[in-house]
Amino acid sequence: MSRVFLALDRVGEVLVIAGMVCLSGTVLVSMADIAGRKTIGFSVLGIDDIVSLTVMACISLAMPLTYLREGHVAVEFLTDPLPPRLFAVTKAVTAVLVAGFVALLAWYALKQAMQQIAQGDKSNTLAIPIVAFWAPLLVGMAISTLCALALAVRWTGAALARDPAAARAPAAPR
């Protein structure tokens, strides 16, 4: 299982870097647009399309690593006082629920994406094919589902471990 975590972690890091590149591009284009408008009256054509695409890509591509490293907001004041085994069971159940929810989101997003792609939808200003908007979202959701399932397996193993104290914090790959 540690190989799976290591592989998911590496994929997650690559996706996060891609997301950071998207966000950095957003910042640079936005700065150029603002500076151009304020100084020489120049505006970047399609800034809304560019910002929408790159910000959505950044968020979607960062999701898997955030799931895998359990970086989302948690209600720790409820779970921290739990005994180690019950803590691990709670984490496992939560991971299964998250995996199911994200898988459903991915399924419905895929259906919508296929419909829009079939219609030949494009962005408003630059006519960017709609697939460019859906691809990072679908990739992020699919890999996030795998990460949540991997966490469910990890926490289930921790809950079933002989030593309940070891169930408190399974080692995360870094």
C-alpha positions in Angstrom: 0.0 0.0 0.0 2.9 2.4 0.6 3.8 2.2 -3.1 0.3 3.3 -4.0 0.6 6.2 -1.5 4.0 7.1 -2.9 2.7 7.0 -6.5 -0.4 9.1 -5.6 1.8 11.5 -3.7 4.1 12.0 -6.7 1.2 12.4 -9.1 -0.3 14.9 -6.7 2.9 16.9 -6.5 3.1 17.1 -10.3 -0.5 18.2 -10.5 0.1 20.8 -7.8 3.1 22.2 -9.7 0.9 22.4 -12.8 -1.7 24.2 -10.8 0.9 26.6 -9.4 2.0 27.3 -13.0 -1.6 28.1 -13.9 -2.0 30.4 -11.0 1.3 32.1 -11.7 0.1 32.7 -15.2 -3.1 34.1 -14.0 -1.3 36.6 -11.7 1.1 37.7 -14.5 -1.7 38.1 -17.1 -3.8 40.0 -14.5 -0.9 42.3 -13.6 -0.2 43.0 -17.3 -3.9 43.7 -17.8 -4.1 46.1 -14.9 -0.8 47.8 -15.7 -1.7 48.1 -19.3 -5.1 49.6 -18.6 -3.8 52.1 -16.1 -0.8 53.3 -18.2 -1.4 53.0 -21.9 -5.1 52.0 -22.2 -4.3 48.5 -23.2 -6.3 45.5 -22.0 -5.6 41.8 -22.3 -8.2 40.4 -24.6 -10.1 37.5 -23.0 -8.8 38.1 -19.5 -12.1 36.6 -18.1 -11.6 33.4 -20.1 -8.0 33.1 -19.1 -8.6 33.8 -15.4 -11.6 31.4 -15.2 -9.6 28.6 -16.9 -6.4 28.9 -14.9 -7.9 29.4 -11.5 -10.3 26.5 -12.0 -7.3 24.4 -13.2 -5.2 25.4 -10.2 -7.9 24.4 -7.7 -8.9 21.2 -9.4 -5.3 20.0 -9.8 -4.4 20.8 -6.2 -7.3 18.8 -4.8 -5.8 15.3 -4.9 -2.7 16.1 -2.9 -4.8 18.0 -0.4 -7.0 14.9 0.1 -4.0 12.5 0.3 -2.2 14.6 2.9 -5.5 15.3 4.7 -5.1 19.1 4.3 -8.8 19.9 4.3 -10.5 21.6 7.2 -11.4 19.2 9.9 -13.5 19.4 13.1 -10.6 18.3 15.3 -12.2 19.2 18.6 -14.7 16.4 18.0 -12.2 13.7 16.7 -9.1 14.4 18.7 -10.5 13.3 22.1 -11.6 9.9 20.6 -9.7 6.7 21.5 -7.2 5.8 18.8 -9.2 3.0 17.3 -12.4 4.9 17.1 -10.4 7.9 15.7 -9.2 5.6 12.9 -12.6 4.2 12.2 -14.0 7.7 12.0 -11.3 8.7 9.6 -11.9 5.6 7.5 -15.7 6.2 7.3 -15.1 9.8 6.4 -12.7 8.8 3.7 -15.2 6.4 2.2 -17.9 9.1 2.3 -15.6 11.6 0.6 -14.6 9.1 -2.1 -18.2 8.4 -2.8 -19.2 12.0 -2.9 -16.2 13.0 -5.2 -16.8 10.0 -7.4 -20.5 11.2 -7.9 -19.3 14.7 -8.6 -16.9 13.4 -11.2 -19.6 11.3 -12.8 -22.0 14.2 -13.1 -19.3 16.5 -14.3 -18.2 14.0 -16.9 -21.8 13.7 -18.2 -22.1 17.5 -18.4 -18.7 17.8 -20.0 -19.6 15.2 -22.7 -22.8 17.1 -23.4 -21.0 20.4 -23.8 -18.2 18.9 -25.9 -20.7 17.3 -28.2 -22.3 20.7 -28.7 -19.0 22.2 -29.5 -19.1 24.7 -26.7 -16.3 27.3 -26.4 -15.5 30.1 -24.0 -17.1 33.5 -24.7 -14.2 35.7 -25.7 -11.3 33.6 -26.9 -13.3 30.6 -28.1 -11.2 28.2 -26.0 -12.7 24.7 -26.5 -14.8 23.8 -23.4 -12.7 20.6 -23.0 -9.9 22.7 -21.8 -12.1 23.8 -18.9 -13.4 20.3 -18.1 -10.1 18.3 -18.4 -8.4 19.6 -15.2 -11.6 19.4 -13.2 -12.2 15.8 -14.3 -8.6 14.7 -13.8 -8.5 16.3 -10.3 -11.8 14.7 -9.3 -10.8 11.2 -10.5 -7.4 11.3 -8.8 -9.0 12.8 -5.6 -11.4 9.8 -5.6 -8.4 7.4 -5.7 -6.7 9.4 -2.9 -9.7 9.2 -0.7 -10.0 5.5 -1.3 -6.4 5.0 -0.5 -6.9 6.9 2.8 -9.9 4.7 3.6 -7.7 1.7 3.2 -5.0 3.2 5.2 -7.3 4.2 8.1 -9.1 0.9 8.0 -5.8 -0.9 8.4 -4.9 1.4 11.2 -8.3 0.7 12.9 -7.7 -3.0 12.6 -4.1 -2.8 13.8 -3.1 -4.7 16.9 -1.7 -1.6 18.6 -4.5 1.0 18.9 -2.0 3.8 19.6 -0.5 3.2 16.1 -3.9 3.9 14.7 -3.7 7.6 15.7 -1.5 8.8 12.9 -0.4 6.5 10.1 2.7 7.9 8.4 2.0 10.0 5.4 4.4 9.8 2.4 6.5 12.9 1.9 
